Amino acid sequence: DKMAAVTAAWERTNAAVVAREIALVNSIQYHQFIHDCQEYASWLLSMDKKLKAVACPESASEADTLLSLHKERRAELTSRQQQFTQLKENTGDTMIAENHAEKDKIVAEIEKTAEIAENVSQSWERAKLLLIQGNQLHAFKQQHALALSWLEQKEAVLNNDDIGDSLAAVEALIRKHQGFVSTFENQFSVVEDLVKTGEELIKNDHNESDTIKEYLAGCVARLQEAKEKCSARQQVLTASS
């Protein structure tokens, strides 16, 4: 039957056309997916270079500025990660579930992109730690500078070798020294607080722990020397009375 043969041929042709259209749609979908993954990966690698270029800030204000920028980069990473997750779930996983002809390549592309994203996330965390520790170091140095200034003031007083030229003068110097001692002892916390801050940073494995130890050792040594001078001056004045 010619009509039946024509109908069958038409159906075969139509089926082939439909199959071709489906194949084209699948191919377009696949190539678009790969393109989107690679575009995301390229963006990630560019961000990774920026993160790895982050250096220890040279001042507290620079540390604050860089930390602000770093938070913005985290927001960018999160936004792009969410977009990739949607792409994976809405397109990649669907193609895999439908046993797409390029299923293995799709899986490989997802895994490769996810690995790059994880590496960049680790770079962000390392840069964050560097910036935070930089900020902490500058804050510690400012605290150290205040402690040194306080010590220098006390040392200047203790370097005074005046022992008076009369009993009245000596007694006045003794009263003055006792007042100095009282104030001096009440302000030991200036150095003690510095030591607490420094030891906490060292305990948390600060990357400049050795530098912090040197700062603390120098400051503590000067405080001890000032205490000894204070005691020695008390003895000299007492002996002169």
Buried (B, 14 or more C-beta within 10 A) or exposed (E): EEEEEEEEEEEEEEEEEEEEEEEEEBEEBBEEBBEBBEEBBEBBEEBBEBBEEBEBBEEBEBBBEBBEEBEEBBEEBEEBBEEBEEBBEEBBBBBBEEEBEBBEEBBEBBEEBBEBBEEBBEBBEEBBEBBBBBBBBBBBBEBBEEBBEBBEEBBEBBEEEEBBEEEEEBBEBBEBBEEBBEEBEEEEEBBEEBBEBBEEBBEEEBBBBEBBBEBBEEBBEBBEEBBEBBEEBBEBBEEBE
